[in-house]
Amino acid sequence: MQPKTCSHLQALTHITPPAEYACAECVAAGDTWVHLRVCQECGHVACCDDSKNQHATRHYHATQHPVIASAEPGEQWLWCYPDEVFLQYR
């Protein structure tokens, strides 16, 4: 079986690092988060699905920006929401 691929991940030529290490929506609400994700289309930093507010997924549903990257130190992976494809990179 061949690994699943998607055009969204293949179209990336640069991985956008986080501009800041905070979920602005959580900060504004006085909440905390578990991990952070970075939208690879606009650079928006938001909390992961293990966080109570799941702002990264909410950002995807609001914008249809398909790919996020982990903002966690030492983690180098991408996730494509529409194709449900995970990719580790170096």
Buried (B, 14 or more C-beta within 10 A) or exposed (E): EEEEEBEBBEEBEEEBEBEEEBBEBBEEEEBEBEBBBBBBBEEBBBBBBEBEBBBBBBBBEEEEBBBBBBBBEEEEEBBBBEBEBEBEEE
